[in-house]
Amino acid sequence: MYLSQLTVADFRSYRSAHLTLSPGATVLVGANGVGKTNLVEAVGYLGSHTSHRVSQDAPLVRFGQDRARIGARIHRGSRAVALELEILPGRSNRVAVNRGAPVRAREGLGILRTVVFAPEDLALVTQDPGGRRRFLDQLMVQLRPALGEAAADYERVLRQRNALLKTARQQGRWGPEEEATLAVWDEHLSMAGARLLNGRLHVLQLLAAPLRQMYAALTNGSKPATFAYESTVPGVSGTHQQVPSVQQIAAAMRQALEDAHEQERARALTLVGPHRDELALFLGPAPARGFASHGETWSLALALRLASYDVLVADDPDPDARPVLILDDVFAELDAARRGRLAGLVSRAEQVLLTAAAVEDIPEELHAVRVLVRQDADGSETVAETADHPLPVEGDIRRARMDPEIPDDGPSPAAEDDGPSPAAEGGARDG
């Protein structure tokens, strides 16, 4: 799988931009702040409907505008698909496929698969459990897009259940009516939570071996990388050689919620469910969080992303279906030995997109096409050069003064959403 064209309009710092791409490795090189990361972020967002930099859509839209567009021509073997996503903060995002009528953004999931590694991923190792839960859920939805509905249902029911607990405490009232309503939310939350947990545990089954292999390959086998899932739902914690059924998880979660009613009423908060769970990471016997060195943290975070790439490849063994691999500003933090090992690992991808502040940071083993991103008062001037000789490419990236246009062979603009509705899938470091 690879992109031959990328077009953005009113995305981040770009009024409009058009980038021509090819299979293999392409590195966007330029000083900090010229927009390299914005372009690879657009590719990642088109594939997953989430940003690796922000959790909300509003920062993705150029200041003063009410929407942004990302378009691409995506190739899978001999087939090509034109895909465009319109980002509408505060409303439902829309997607158009092959210049067709705009539909819900979720309908476009799975057309483009991407795996993104960026400096923000250090938080997967060093920060609170929320980032690790999001990592699991995003990979789960890439594997099984229908489970995005389960995650959305769970969040909706969780908000309503918490609202009931909070209102009851504020009003100082808890009677048969509130108890009956809570029981209804218990049932809905248990079923949605069980689907979400079952999906997460299946992902962890698939992830365990690739994570060990990727970390060992990056570090020359210094320490084994492992994990354990820690859940508030009985019977769900552990390393999971076998995954409980949805029905088993739902029954356990329902009972745990009932047992926690008194404590939840006192705190006005739901204390049981996948929103409270942790993915604990280990290097050898020690927890990675708080004990890993800076180099080990980088390697473990990178191994998580490379392992997720392997999981997606194994899910669809067609060589033409391999995800686009995106590495944002990664090589500068690695020593020469790890750079070389990483170059060998990523060469399996049909297309690799990289960013770097200096050409010297990119290992020669990648044989990457270099796209130099420079910015002047009017926008960006771009030159692509191979490792052997420079090759000027006129207009590969533009920040045009004219109104943005999608190229003829690309996707058509998605239509405007008529009415307000909750923001759809997705959620930004200007680099």
Secondary structure, DSSP 8 states (H G I E B T S, - for coil): -EEEEEEEEEETTEEEEEEE--SEEEEEE--TTSSHHHHHHHHHHHHHSS-SS-SSSGGGB-TT-S-EEEEEEEEETTEEEEEEEEE-TTS--EEEETT---EEGGGGBTTB-EEEE-GGGGHHHHS-HHHHHHHHHHHHHHH-TTHHHHHHHHHHHHHHHHHHHHHHHHHT---HHHHHHHHHHHHHHHHHHHHHHHHHHHHHHHHHHHHHHHHHHHHTSSS-EEEEEE-SSTT--B--SS---HHHHHHHHHHHHHHTHHHHHHHTS--SSGGG-EEEEEETTEESTTTS-HHHHHHHHHHHHHHHHHHHHHHS--GGG--EEEEES-GGGS-HHHHHHHHHHHTTSSEEEEEESSGGGS-GGG--EEEEEEEETTEEEEEEE-SSSEE--TTSS---SS-----TTS--------S-----S------
